[in-house]
Amino acid sequence: MIHTYWEEKETIKQIKCVHTDAKKFVVNHMLTPEKIYDVKNETDEFYFIIDNSNRVGGFRKTYFTEEFK
């Protein structure tokens, strides 16, 4: 149940959303292109971020880039 505390967890890093073009899912309600998000947890395929609903959501890494500065 560690995921219940991710909202209060320290931010690991920040990433920038590069697109919301999903093939199967609707993500444009929760992500905004060019916006920078705080990463709370990370796996091989997903970032768990504070999304536009101000809750933790898991999204594929293909929507983001780490190089934005």
mmCIF file as Biopython writes it, N, C-alpha, C and O atoms, coordinates in Angstrom:
data_model
#
loop_
_atom_site.group_PDB
_atom_site.id
_atom_site.type_symbol
_atom_site.label_atom_id
_atom_site.label_alt_id
_atom_site.label_comp_id
_atom_site.label_asym_id
_atom_site.label_entity_id
_atom_site.label_seq_id
_atom_site.pdbx_PDB_ins_code
_atom_site.Cartn_x
_atom_site.Cartn_y
_atom_site.Cartn_z
_atom_site.occupancy
_atom_site.B_iso_or_equiv
_atom_site.auth_seq_id
_atom_site.auth_asym_id
_atom_site.pdbx_PDB_model_num
ATOM 1   N N  . MET A ? 1  ? 0.807  -1.193 0.000   1.0 0.0 1  A 1 
ATOM 2   C CA . MET A ? 1  ? 0.000  0.000  0.000   1.0 0.0 1  A 1 
ATOM 3   C C  . MET A ? 1  ? 0.855  1.264  0.000   1.0 0.0 1  A 1 
ATOM 4   O O  . MET A ? 1  ? 0.394  2.330  0.409   1.0 0.0 1  A 1 
ATOM 5   N N  . ILE A ? 2  ? 2.090  1.145  -0.456  1.0 0.0 2  A 1 
ATOM 6   C CA . ILE A ? 2  ? 2.978  2.304  -0.499  1.0 0.0 2  A 1 
ATOM 7   C C  . ILE A ? 2  ? 2.435  3.390  -1.429  1.0 0.0 2  A 1 
ATOM 8   O O  . ILE A ? 2  ? 2.732  4.568  -1.229  1.0 0.0 2  A 1 
ATOM 9   N N  . HIS A ? 3  ? 1.646  3.018  -2.440  1.0 0.0 3  A 1 
ATOM 10  C CA . HIS A ? 3  ? 1.126  3.998  -3.389  1.0 0.0 3  A 1 
ATOM 11  C C  . HIS A ? 3  ? 0.170  4.999  -2.741  1.0 0.0 3  A 1 
ATOM 12  O O  . HIS A ? 3  ? -0.071 6.066  -3.306  1.0 0.0 3  A 1 
ATOM 13  N N  . THR A ? 4  ? -0.376 4.679  -1.577  1.0 0.0 4  A 1 
ATOM 14  C CA . THR A ? 4  ? -1.291 5.609  -0.912  1.0 0.0 4  A 1 
ATOM 15  C C  . THR A ? 4  ? -0.562 6.829  -0.351  1.0 0.0 4  A 1 
ATOM 16  O O  . THR A ? 4  ? -1.199 7.825  -0.007  1.0 0.0 4  A 1 
ATOM 17  N N  . TYR A ? 5  ? 0.751  6.764  -0.255  1.0 0.0 5  A 1 
ATOM 18  C CA . TYR A ? 5  ? 1.551  7.864  0.294   1.0 0.0 5  A 1 
ATOM 19  C C  . TYR A ? 5  ? 2.353  8.609  -0.772  1.0 0.0 5  A 1 
ATOM 20  O O  . TYR A ? 5  ? 3.123  9.506  -0.430  1.0 0.0 5  A 1 
ATOM 21  N N  . TRP A ? 6  ? 2.198  8.267  -2.041  1.0 0.0 6  A 1 
ATOM 22  C CA . TRP A ? 6  ? 2.992  8.887  -3.092  1.0 0.0 6  A 1 
ATOM 23  C C  . TRP A ? 6  ? 2.741  10.377 -3.220  1.0 0.0 6  A 1 
ATOM 24  O O  . TRP A ? 6  ? 3.654  11.113 -3.593  1.0 0.0 6  A 1 
ATOM 25  N N  . GLU A ? 7  ? 1.551  10.845 -2.929  1.0 0.0 7  A 1 
ATOM 26  C CA . GLU A ? 7  ? 1.281  12.279 -3.059  1.0 0.0 7  A 1 
ATOM 27  C C  . GLU A ? 7  ? 2.127  13.097 -2.092  1.0 0.0 7  A 1 
ATOM 28  O O  . GLU A ? 7  ? 2.533  14.213 -2.418  1.0 0.0 7  A 1 
ATOM 29  N N  . GLU A ? 8  ? 2.396  12.560 -0.914  1.0 0.0 8  A 1 
ATOM 30  C CA . GLU A ? 8  ? 3.205  13.265 0.076   1.0 0.0 8  A 1 
ATOM 31  C C  . GLU A ? 8  ? 4.689  12.967 -0.074  1.0 0.0 8  A 1 
ATOM 32  O O  . GLU A ? 8  ? 5.518  13.626 0.553   1.0 0.0 8  A 1 
ATOM 33  N N  . LYS A ? 9  ? 5.034  11.983 -0.896  1.0 0.0 9  A 1 
ATOM 34  C CA . LYS A ? 9  ? 6.422  11.557 -1.067  1.0 0.0 9  A 1 
ATOM 35  C C  . LYS A ? 9  ? 7.248  12.655 -1.737  1.0 0.0 9  A 1 
ATOM 36  O O  . LYS A ? 9  ? 6.726  13.479 -2.488  1.0 0.0 9  A 1 
ATOM 37  N N  . GLU A ? 10 ? 8.522  12.642 -1.452  1.0 0.0 10 A 1 
ATOM 38  C CA . GLU A ? 10 ? 9.453  13.596 -2.047  1.0 0.0 10 A 1 
ATOM 39  C C  . GLU A ? 10 ? 9.507  13.406 -3.561  1.0 0.0 10 A 1 
ATOM 40  O O  . GLU A ? 10 ? 9.454  12.280 -4.055  1.0 0.0 10 A 1 
ATOM 41  N N  . THR A ? 11 ? 9.613  14.512 -4.290  1.0 0.0 11 A 1 
ATOM 42  C CA . THR A ? 11 ? 9.705  14.454 -5.746  1.0 0.0 11 A 1 
ATOM 43  C C  . THR A ? 11 ? 11.065 13.918 -6.153  1.0 0.0 11 A 1 
ATOM 44  O O  . THR A ? 11 ? 12.095 14.401 -5.683  1.0 0.0 11 A 1 
ATOM 45  N N  . ILE A ? 12 ? 11.067 12.912 -7.034  1.0 0.0 12 A 1 
ATOM 46  C CA . ILE A ? 12 ? 12.310 12.301 -7.509  1.0 0.0 12 A 1 
ATOM 47  C C  . ILE A ? 12 ? 12.995 13.197 -8.531  1.0 0.0 12 A 1 
ATOM 48  O O  . ILE A ? 12 ? 14.194 13.459 -8.444  1.0 0.0 12 A 1 
ATOM 49  N N  . LYS A ? 13 ? 12.207 13.667 -9.510  1.0 0.0 13 A 1 
ATOM 50  C CA . LYS A ? 13 ? 12.714 14.539 -10.569 1.0 0.0 13 A 1 
ATOM 51  C C  . LYS A ? 13 ? 11.525 15.193 -11.249 1.0 0.0 13 A 1 
ATOM 52  O O  . LYS A ? 13 ? 10.373 14.929 -10.906 1.0 0.0 13 A 1 
ATOM 53  N N  . GLN A ? 14 ? 11.817 16.042 -12.210 1.0 0.0 14 A 1 
ATOM 54  C CA . GLN A ? 14 ? 10.769 16.679 -12.983 1.0 0.0 14 A 1 
ATOM 55  C C  . GLN A ? 14 ? 10.921 16.281 -14.448 1.0 0.0 14 A 1 
ATOM 56  O O  . GLN A ? 14 ? 12.032 16.116 -14.951 1.0 0.0 14 A 1 
ATOM 57  N N  . ILE A ? 15 ? 9.780  16.130 -15.122 1.0 0.0 15 A 1 
ATOM 58  C CA . ILE A ? 15 ? 9.766  15.749 -16.524 1.0 0.0 15 A 1 
ATOM 59  C C  . ILE A ? 15 ? 8.798  16.654 -17.271 1.0 0.0 15 A 1 
ATOM 60  O O  . ILE A ? 15 ? 7.909  17.264 -16.676 1.0 0.0 15 A 1 
ATOM 61  N N  . LYS A ? 16 ? 8.983  16.732 -18.579 1.0 0.0 16 A 1 
ATOM 62  C CA . LYS A ? 16 ? 8.133  17.584 -19.409 1.0 0.0 16 A 1 
ATOM 63  C C  . LYS A ? 16 ? 7.295  16.707 -20.334 1.0 0.0 16 A 1 
ATOM 64  O O  . LYS A ? 16 ? 7.817  15.791 -20.969 1.0 0.0 16 A 1 
ATOM 65  N N  . CYS A ? 17 ? 6.014  16.987 -20.407 1.0 0.0 17 A 1 
ATOM 66  C CA . CYS A ? 17 ? 5.119  16.276 -21.313 1.0 0.0 17 A 1 
ATOM 67  C C  . CYS A ? 17 ? 5.378  16.781 -22.730 1.0 0.0 17 A 1 
ATOM 68  O O  . CYS A ? 17 ? 5.370  17.988 -22.972 1.0 0.0 17 A 1 
ATOM 69  N N  . VAL A ? 18 ? 5.608  15.854 -23.672 1.0 0.0 18 A 1 
ATOM 70  C CA . VAL A ? 18 ? 5.891  16.254 -25.044 1.0 0.0 18 A 1 
ATOM 71  C C  . VAL A ? 18 ? 4.696  16.050 -25.972 1.0 0.0 18 A 1 
ATOM 72  O O  . VAL A ? 18 ? 4.605  16.710 -27.007 1.0 0.0 18 A 1 
ATOM 73  N N  . HIS A ? 19 ? 3.775  15.145 -25.618 1.0 0.0 19 A 1 
ATOM 74  C CA . HIS A ? 19 ? 2.580  14.943 -26.431 1.0 0.0 19 A 1 
ATOM 75  C C  . HIS A ? 19 ? 1.531  14.178 -25.628 1.0 0.0 19 A 1 
ATOM 76  O O  . HIS A ? 19 ? 1.829  13.606 -24.580 1.0 0.0 19 A 1 
ATOM 77  N N  . THR A ? 20 ? 0.308  14.177 -26.134 1.0 0.0 20 A 1 
ATOM 78  C CA . THR A ? 20 ? -0.782 13.415 -25.513 1.0 0.0 20 A 1 
ATOM 79  C C  . THR A ? 20 ? -1.479 12.539 -26.555 1.0 0.0 20 A 1 
ATOM 80  O O  . THR A ? 20 ? -2.664 12.232 -26.424 1.0 0.0 20 A 1 
ATOM 81  N N  . ASP A ? 21 ? -0.742 12.144 -27.579 1.0 0.0 21 A 1 
ATOM 82  C CA . ASP A ? 21 ? -1.281 11.307 -28.651 1.0 0.0 21 A 1 
ATOM 83  C C  . ASP A ? 21 ? -1.252 9.846  -28.240 1.0 0.0 21 A 1 
ATOM 84  O O  . ASP A ? 21 ? -0.264 9.152  -28.478 1.0 0.0 21 A 1 
ATOM 85  N N  . ALA A ? 22 ? -2.314 9.382  -27.634 1.0 0.0 22 A 1 
ATOM 86  C CA . ALA A ? 22 ? -2.407 8.000  -27.178 1.0 0.0 22 A 1 
ATOM 87  C C  . ALA A ? 22 ? -3.201 7.179  -28.183 1.0 0.0 22 A 1 
ATOM 88  O O  . ALA A ? 22 ? -4.169 7.669  -28.765 1.0 0.0 22 A 1 
ATOM 89  N N  . LYS A ? 23 ? -2.790 5.925  -28.387 1.0 0.0 23 A 1 
ATOM 90  C CA . LYS A ? 23 ? -3.485 5.049  -29.325 1.0 0.0 23 A 1 
ATOM 91  C C  . LYS A ? 23 ? -4.712 4.404  -28.699 1.0 0.0 23 A 1 
ATOM 92  O O  . LYS A ? 23 ? -5.736 4.252  -29.365 1.0 0.0 23 A 1 
ATOM 93  N N  . LYS A ? 24 ? -4.624 4.020  -27.424 1.0 0.0 24 A 1 
ATOM 94  C CA . LYS A ? 24 ? -5.713 3.286  -26.784 1.0 0.0 24 A 1 
ATOM 95  C C  . LYS A ? 24 ? -6.455 4.087  -25.724 1.0 0.0 24 A 1 
ATOM 96  O O  . LYS A ? 24 ? -7.643 3.853  -25.498 1.0 0.0 24 A 1 
ATOM 97  N N  . PHE A ? 25 ? -5.794 5.007  -25.084 1.0 0.0 25 A 1 
ATOM 98  C CA . PHE A ? 25 ? -6.361 5.665  -23.915 1.0 0.0 25 A 1 
ATOM 99  C C  . PHE A ? 25 ? -6.492 7.168  -24.138 1.0 0.0 25 A 1 
ATOM 100 O O  . PHE A ? 25 ? -5.813 7.734  -24.994 1.0 0.0 25 A 1 
ATOM 101 N N  . VAL A ? 26 ? -7.354 7.803  -23.378 1.0 0.0 26 A 1 
ATOM 102 C CA . VAL A ? 26 ? -7.505 9.253  -23.423 1.0 0.0 26 A 1 
ATOM 103 C C  . VAL A ? 26 ? -6.651 9.834  -22.300 1.0 0.0 26 A 1 
ATOM 104 O O  . VAL A ? 26 ? -6.954 9.652  -21.121 1.0 0.0 26 A 1 
ATOM 105 N N  . VAL A ? 27 ? -5.594 10.527 -22.672 1.0 0.0 27 A 1 
ATOM 106 C CA . VAL A ? 27 ? -4.711 11.110 -21.658 1.0 0.0 27 A 1 
ATOM 107 C C  . VAL A ? 27 ? -4.700 12.631 -21.701 1.0 0.0 27 A 1 
ATOM 108 O O  . VAL A ? 27 ? -4.128 13.272 -20.819 1.0 0.0 27 A 1 
ATOM 109 N N  . ASN A ? 28 ? -5.331 13.216 -22.725 1.0 0.0 28 A 1 
ATOM 110 C CA . ASN A ? 28 ? -5.259 14.672 -22.847 1.0 0.0 28 A 1 
ATOM 111 C C  . ASN A ? 28 ? -6.071 15.397 -21.776 1.0 0.0 28 A 1 
ATOM 112 O O  . ASN A ? 28 ? -5.948 16.615 -21.647 1.0 0.0 28 A 1 
ATOM 113 N N  . HIS A ? 29 ? -6.891 14.691 -21.009 1.0 0.0 29 A 1 
ATOM 114 C CA . HIS A ? 29 ? -7.602 15.310 -19.887 1.0 0.0 29 A 1 
ATOM 115 C C  . HIS A ? 29 ? -6.700 15.428 -18.659 1.0 0.0 29 A 1 
ATOM 116 O O  . HIS A ? 29 ? -6.914 16.289 -17.806 1.0 0.0 29 A 1 
ATOM 117 N N  . MET A ? 30 ? -5.698 14.566 -18.576 1.0 0.0 30 A 1 
ATOM 118 C CA . MET A ? 30 ? -4.827 14.524 -17.394 1.0 0.0 30 A 1 
ATOM 119 C C  . MET A ? 30 ? -3.425 15.057 -17.646 1.0 0.0 30 A 1 
ATOM 120 O O  . MET A ? 30 ? -2.687 15.323 -16.697 1.0 0.0 30 A 1 
ATOM 121 N N  . LEU A ? 31 ? -3.048 15.216 -18.903 1.0 0.0 31 A 1 
ATOM 122 C CA . LEU A ? 31 ? -1.724 15.734 -19.251 1.0 0.0 31 A 1 
ATOM 123 C C  . LEU A ? 31 ? -1.871 16.939 -20.173 1.0 0.0 31 A 1 
ATOM 124 O O  . LEU A ? 31 ? -2.810 17.023 -20.965 1.0 0.0 31 A 1 
ATOM 125 N N  . THR A ? 32 ? -0.933 17.862 -20.056 1.0 0.0 32 A 1 
ATOM 126 C CA . THR A ? 32 ? -0.889 19.036 -20.916 1.0 0.0 32 A 1 
ATOM 127 C C  . THR A ? 32 ? 0.483  19.086 -21.577 1.0 0.0 32 A 1 
ATOM 128 O O  . THR A ? 32 ? 1.497  19.120 -20.879 1.0 0.0 32 A 1 
ATOM 129 N N  . PRO A ? 33 ? 0.536  19.092 -22.918 1.0 0.0 33 A 1 
ATOM 130 C CA . PRO A ? 33 ? 1.839  19.195 -23.585 1.0 0.0 33 A 1 
ATOM 131 C C  . PRO A ? 33 ? 2.581  20.462 -23.151 1.0 0.0 33 A 1 
ATOM 132 O O  . PRO A ? 33 ? 1.983  21.519 -22.952 1.0 0.0 33 A 1 
ATOM 133 N N  . GLU A ? 34 ? 3.878  20.323 -23.014 1.0 0.0 34 A 1 
ATOM 134 C CA . GLU A ? 34 ? 4.803  21.393 -22.610 1.0 0.0 34 A 1 
ATOM 135 C C  . GLU A ? 34 ? 4.766  21.702 -21.116 1.0 0.0 34 A 1 
ATOM 136 O O  . GLU A ? 34 ? 5.531  22.549 -20.655 1.0 0.0 34 A 1 
ATOM 137 N N  . LYS A ? 35 ? 3.914  21.053 -20.359 1.0 0.0 35 A 1 
ATOM 138 C CA . LYS A ? 35 ? 3.860  21.283 -18.913 1.0 0.0 35 A 1 
ATOM 139 C C  . LYS A ? 35 ? 4.874  20.383 -18.212 1.0 0.0 35 A 1 
ATOM 140 O O  . LYS A ? 35 ? 5.145  19.271 -18.664 1.0 0.0 35 A 1 
ATOM 141 N N  . ILE A ? 36 ? 5.423  20.867 -17.117 1.0 0.0 36 A 1 
ATOM 142 C CA . ILE A ? 36 ? 6.410  20.116 -16.336 1.0 0.0 36 A 1 
ATOM 143 C C  . ILE A ? 36 ? 5.710  19.486 -15.133 1.0 0.0 36 A 1 
ATOM 144 O O  . ILE A ? 36 ? 4.959  20.151 -14.419 1.0 0.0 36 A 1 
ATOM 145 N N  . TYR A ? 37 ? 5.967  18.197 -14.922 1.0 0.0 37 A 1 
ATOM 146 C CA . TYR A ? 37 ? 5.312  17.427 -13.858 1.0 0.0 37 A 1 
ATOM 147 C C  . TYR A ? 37 ? 6.350  16.879 -12.881 1.0 0.0 37 A 1 
ATOM 148 O O  . TYR A ? 37 ? 7.494  16.617 -13.252 1.0 0.0 37 A 1 
ATOM 149 N N  . ASP A ? 38 ? 5.929  16.710 -11.628 1.0 0.0 38 A 1 
ATOM 150 C CA . ASP A ? 38 ? 6.770  16.128 -10.586 1.0 0.0 38 A 1 
ATOM 151 C C  . ASP A ? 38 ? 6.608  14.615 -10.581 1.0 0.0 38 A 1 
ATOM 152 O O  . ASP A ? 38 ? 5.487  14.109 -10.533 1.0 0.0 38 A 1 
ATOM 153 N N  . VAL A ? 39 ? 7.726  13.891 -10.630 1.0 0.0 39 A 1 
ATOM 154 C CA . VAL A ? 39 ? 7.712  12.427 -10.606 1.0 0.0 39 A 1 
ATOM 155 C C  . VAL A ? 39 ? 7.789  11.963 -9.160  1.0 0.0 39 A 1 
ATOM 156 O O  . VAL A ? 39 ? 8.697  12.347 -8.423  1.0 0.0 39 A 1 
ATOM 157 N N  . LYS A ? 40 ? 6.829  11.134 -8.758  1.0 0.0 40 A 1 
ATOM 158 C CA . LYS A ? 40 ? 6.797  10.592 -7.402  1.0 0.0 40 A 1 
ATOM 159 C C  . LYS A ? 40 ? 7.335  9.181  -7.331  1.0 0.0 40 A 1 
ATOM 160 O O  . LYS A ? 40 ? 7.843  8.768  -6.288  1.0 0.0 40 A 1 
ATOM 161 N N  . ASN A ? 41 ? 7.234  8.418  -8.438  1.0 0.0 41 A 1 
ATOM 162 C CA . ASN A ? 41 ? 7.778  7.070  -8.520  1.0 0.0 41 A 1 
ATOM 163 C C  . ASN A ? 41 ? 7.991  6.744  -9.990  1.0 0.0 41 A 1 
ATOM 164 O O  . ASN A ? 41 ? 7.415  7.381  -10.872 1.0 0.0 41 A 1 
ATOM 165 N N  . GLU A ? 42 ? 8.833  5.736  -10.244 1.0 0.0 42 A 1 
ATOM 166 C CA . GLU A ? 42 ? 9.179  5.391  -11.614 1.0 0.0 42 A 1 
ATOM 167 C C  . GLU A ? 42 ? 9.411  3.890  -11.719 1.0 0.0 42 A 1 
ATOM 168 O O  . GLU A ? 42 ? 10.005 3.281  -10.830 1.0 0.0 42 A 1 
ATOM 169 N N  . THR A ? 43 ? 8.934  3.297  -12.821 1.0 0.0 43 A 1 
ATOM 170 C CA . THR A ? 43 ? 9.239  1.905  -13.141 1.0 0.0 43 A 1 
ATOM 171 C C  . THR A ? 43 ? 9.907  1.887  -14.516 1.0 0.0 43 A 1 
ATOM 172 O O  . THR A ? 43 ? 10.221 2.942  -15.067 1.0 0.0 43 A 1 
ATOM 173 N N  . ASP A ? 44 ? 10.122 0.701  -15.065 1.0 0.0 44 A 1 
ATOM 174 C CA . ASP A ? 44 ? 10.750 0.609  -16.381 1.0 0.0 44 A 1 
ATOM 175 C C  . ASP A ? 44 ? 9.902  1.243  -17.481 1.0 0.0 44 A 1 
ATOM 176 O O  . ASP A ? 44 ? 10.448 1.823  -18.419 1.0 0.0 44 A 1 
ATOM 177 N N  . GLU A ? 45 ? 8.578  1.142  -17.381 1.0 0.0 45 A 1 
ATOM 178 C CA . GLU A ? 45 ? 7.689  1.637  -18.431 1.0 0.0 45 A 1 
ATOM 179 C C  . GLU A ? 45 ? 6.887  2.873  -18.064 1.0 0.0 45 A 1 
ATOM 180 O O  . GLU A ? 45 ? 6.394  3.566  -18.954 1.0 0.0 45 A 1 
ATOM 181 N N  . PHE A ? 46 ? 6.741  3.170  -16.775 1.0 0.0 46 A 1 
ATOM 182 C CA . PHE A ? 46 ? 5.819  4.214  -16.347 1.0 0.0 46 A 1 
ATOM 183 C C  . PHE A ? 46 ? 6.467  5.234  -15.417 1.0 0.0 46 A 1 
ATOM 184 O O  . PHE A ? 46 ? 7.382  4.929  -14.651 1.0 0.0 46 A 1 
ATOM 185 N N  . TYR A ? 47 ? 5.945  6.478  -15.518 1.0 0.0 47 A 1 
ATOM 186 C CA . TYR A ? 47 ? 6.192  7.507  -14.516 1.0 0.0 47 A 1 
ATOM 187 C C  . TYR A ? 47 ? 4.905  7.660  -13.722 1.0 0.0 47 A 1 
ATOM 188 O O  . TYR A ? 47 ? 3.815  7.633  -14.294 1.0 0.0 47 A 1 
ATOM 189 N N  . PHE A ? 48 ? 5.020  7.817  -12.422 1.0 0.0 48 A 1 
ATOM 190 C CA . PHE A ? 48 ? 3.882  8.114  -11.565 1.0 0.0 48 A 1 
ATOM 191 C C  . PHE A ? 48 ? 4.042  9.561  -11.133 1.0 0.0 48 A 1 
ATOM 192 O O  . PHE A ? 48 ? 4.953  9.908  -10.381 1.0 0.0 48 A 1 
ATOM 193 N N  . ILE A ? 49 ? 3.132  10.400 -11.625 1.0 0.0 49 A 1 
ATOM 194 C CA . ILE A ? 49 ? 3.265  11.851 -11.479 1.0 0.0 49 A 1 
ATOM 195 C C  . ILE A ? 49 ? 2.014  12.432 -10.837 1.0 0.0 49 A 1 
ATOM 196 O O  . ILE A ? 49 ? 0.972  11.782 -10.757 1.0 0.0 49 A 1 
ATOM 197 N N  . ILE A ? 50 ? 2.145  13.675 -10.383 1.0 0.0 50 A 1 
ATOM 198 C CA . ILE A ? 50 ? 0.973  14.447 -9.982  1.0 0.0 50 A 1 
ATOM 199 C C  . ILE A ? 50 ? 0.424  15.058 -11.273 1.0 0.0 50 A 1 
ATOM 200 O O  . ILE A ? 50 ? 1.018  15.981 -11.829 1.0 0.0 50 A 1 
ATOM 201 N N  . ASP A ? 51 ? -0.708 14.540 -11.744 1.0 0.0 51 A 1 
ATOM 202 C CA . ASP A ? 51 ? -1.255 14.973 -13.033 1.0 0.0 51 A 1 
ATOM 203 C C  . ASP A ? 51 ? -2.177 16.190 -12.874 1.0 0.0 51 A 1 
ATOM 204 O O  . ASP A ? 51 ? -2.195 16.818 -11.815 1.0 0.0 51 A 1 
ATOM 205 N N  . ASN A ? 52 ? -2.937 16.521 -13.916 1.0 0.0 52 A 1 
ATOM 206 C CA . ASN A ? 52 ? -3.783 17.715 -13.895 1.0 0.0 52 A 1 
ATOM 207 C C  . ASN A ? 52 ? -4.925 17.637 -12.887 1.0 0.0 52 A 1 
ATOM 208 O O  . ASN A ? 52 ? -5.537 18.659 -12.579 1.0 0.0 52 A 1 
ATOM 209 N N  . SER A ? 53 ? -5.224 16.456 -12.371 1.0 0.0 53 A 1 
ATOM 210 C CA . SER A ? 53 ? -6.269 16.314 -11.354 1.0 0.0 53 A 1 
ATOM 211 C C  . SER A ? 53 ? -5.706 16.495 -9.942  1.0 0.0 53 A 1 
ATOM 212 O O  . SER A ? 53 ? -6.434 16.363 -8.958  1.0 0.0 53 A 1 
ATOM 213 N N  . ASN A ? 54 ? -4.401 16.799 -9.848  1.0 0.0 54 A 1 
ATOM 214 C CA . ASN A ? 54 ? -3.680 16.932 -8.575  1.0 0.0 54 A 1 
ATOM 215 C C  . ASN A ? 54 ? -3.659 15.636 -7.781  1.0 0.0 54 A 1 
ATOM 216 O O  . ASN A ? 54 ? -3.568 15.661 -6.553  1.0 0.0 54 A 1 
ATOM 217 N N  . ARG A ? 55 ? -3.742 14.504 -8.471  1.0 0.0 55 A 1 
ATOM 218 C CA . ARG A ? 55 ? -3.628 13.176 -7.876  1.0 0.0 55 A 1 
ATOM 219 C C  . ARG A ? 55 ? -2.502 12.451 -8.588  1.0 0.0 55 A 1 
ATOM 220 O O  . ARG A ? 55 ? -2.065 12.877 -9.657  1.0 0.0 55 A 1 
ATOM 221 N N  . VAL A ? 56 ? -2.032 11.365 -8.010  1.0 0.0 56 A 1 
ATOM 222 C CA . VAL A ? 56 ? -0.983 10.572 -8.641  1.0 0.0 56 A 1 
ATOM 223 C C  . VAL A ? 56 ? -1.599 9.711  -9.732  1.0 0.0 56 A 1 
ATOM 224 O O  . VAL A ? 56 ? -2.595 9.021  -9.515  1.0 0.0 56 A 1 
ATOM 225 N N  . GLY A ? 57 ? -0.993 9.763  -10.899 1.0 0.0 57 A 1 
ATOM 226 C CA . GLY A ? 57 ? -1.416 8.936  -12.026 1.0 0.0 57 A 1 
ATOM 227 C C  . GLY A ? 57 ? -0.201 8.313  -12.680 1.0 0.0 57 A 1 
ATOM 228 O O  . GLY A ? 57 ? 0.879  8.905  -12.679 1.0 0.0 57 A 1 
ATOM 229 N N  . GLY A ? 58 ? -0.365 7.126  -13.238 1.0 0.0 58 A 1 
ATOM 230 C CA . GLY A ? 58 ? 0.718  6.433  -13.928 1.0 0.0 58 A 1 
ATOM 231 C C  . GLY A ? 58 ? 0.573  6.583  -15.432 1.0 0.0 58 A 1 
ATOM 232 O O  . GLY A ? 58 ? -0.486 6.301  -15.992 1.0 0.0 58 A 1 
ATOM 233 N N  . PHE A ? 59 ? 1.637  7.028  -16.083 1.0 0.0 59 A 1 
ATOM 234 C CA . PHE A ? 59 ? 1.615  7.249  -17.519 1.0 0.0 59 A 1 
ATOM 235 C C  . PHE A ? 59 ? 2.875  6.668  -18.153 1.0 0.0 59 A 1 
ATOM 236 O O  . PHE A ? 59 ? 3.948  6.677  -17.550 1.0 0.0 59 A 1 
ATOM 237 N N  . ARG A ? 60 ? 2.730  6.163  -19.372 1.0 0.0 60 A 1 
ATOM 238 C CA . ARG A ? 60 ? 3.882  5.613  -20.097 1.0 0.0 60 A 1 
ATOM 239 C C  . ARG A ? 60 ? 4.948  6.690  -20.290 1.0 0.0 60 A 1 
ATOM 240 O O  . ARG A ? 60 ? 4.640  7.875  -20.417 1.0 0.0 60 A 1 
ATOM 241 N N  . LYS A ? 61 ? 6.182  6.260  -20.308 1.0 0.0 61 A 1 
ATOM 242 C CA . LYS A ? 61 ? 7.296  7.189  -20.440 1.0 0.0 61 A 1 
ATOM 243 C C  . LYS A ? 61 ? 7.356  7.853  -21.810 1.0 0.0 61 A 1 
ATOM 244 O O  . LYS A ? 61 ? 8.039  8.864  -21.975 1.0 0.0 61 A 1 
ATOM 245 N N  . THR A ? 62 ? 6.650  7.298  -22.795 1.0 0.0 62 A 1 
ATOM 246 C CA . THR A ? 62 ? 6.698  7.854  -24.146 1.0 0.0 62 A 1 
ATOM 247 C C  . THR A ? 62 ? 6.078  9.245  -24.251 1.0 0.0 62 A 1 
ATOM 248 O O  . THR A ? 62 ? 6.311  9.947  -25.235 1.0 0.0 62 A 1 
ATOM 249 N N  . TYR A ? 63 ? 5.296  9.653  -23.260 1.0 0.0 63 A 1 
ATOM 250 C CA . TYR A ? 63 ? 4.671  10.971 -23.281 1.0 0.0 63 A 1 
ATOM 251 C C  . TYR A ? 63 ? 5.586  12.078 -22.767 1.0 0.0 63 A 1 
ATOM 252 O O  . TYR A ? 63 ? 5.225  13.253 -22.832 1.0 0.0 63 A 1 
ATOM 253 N N  . PHE A ? 64 ? 6.759  11.722 -22.261 1.0 0.0 64 A 1 
ATOM 254 C CA . PHE A ? 64 ? 7.594  12.682 -21.537 1.0 0.0 64 A 1 
ATOM 255 C C  . PHE A ? 64 ? 9.035  12.702 -22.031 1.0 0.0 64 A 1 
ATOM 256 O O  . PHE A ? 64 ? 9.501  11.790 -22.714 1.0 0.0 64 A 1 
ATOM 257 N N  . THR A ? 65 ? 9.716  13.770 -21.659 1.0 0.0 65 A 1 
ATOM 258 C CA . THR A ? 65 ? 11.154 13.864 -21.842 1.0 0.0 65 A 1 
ATOM 259 C C  . THR A ? 65 ? 11.772 14.401 -20.557 1.0 0.0 65 A 1 
ATOM 260 O O  . THR A ? 65 ? 11.159 15.184 -19.831 1.0 0.0 65 A 1 
ATOM 261 N N  . GLU A ? 66 ? 12.992 13.965 -20.296 1.0 0.0 66 A 1 
ATOM 262 C CA . GLU A ? 66 ? 13.716 14.454 -19.117 1.0 0.0 66 A 1 
ATOM 263 C C  . GLU A ? 66 ? 14.591 15.642 -19.467 1.0 0.0 66 A 1 
ATOM 264 O O  . GLU A ? 66 ? 15.033 16.364 -18.573 1.0 0.0 66 A 1 
ATOM 265 N N  . GLU A ? 67 ? 14.849 15.858 -20.745 1.0 0.0 67 A 1 
ATOM 266 C CA . GLU A ? 67 ? 15.720 16.938 -21.194 1.0 0.0 67 A 1 
ATOM 267 C C  . GLU A ? 67 ? 14.886 18.115 -21.656 1.0 0.0 67 A 1 
ATOM 268 O O  . GLU A ? 67 ? 14.440 18.159 -22.802 1.0 0.0 67 A 1 
ATOM 269 N N  . PHE A ? 68 ? 14.674 19.071 -20.760 1.0 0.0 68 A 1 
ATOM 270 C CA . PHE A ? 68 ? 13.849 20.208 -21.120 1.0 0.0 68 A 1 
ATOM 271 C C  . PHE A ? 68 ? 14.431 21.533 -20.703 1.0 0.0 68 A 1 
ATOM 272 O O  . PHE A ? 68 ? 13.794 22.564 -20.917 1.0 0.0 68 A 1 
ATOM 273 N N  . LYS A ? 69 ? 15.604 21.558 -20.122 1.0 0.0 69 A 1 
ATOM 274 C CA . LYS A ? 69 ? 16.166 22.817 -19.651 1.0 0.0 69 A 1 
ATOM 275 C C  . LYS A ? 69 ? 16.992 23.492 -20.699 1.0 0.0 69 A 1 
ATOM 276 O O  . LYS A ? 69 ? 17.537 24.569 -20.458 1.0 0.0 69 A 1 
#
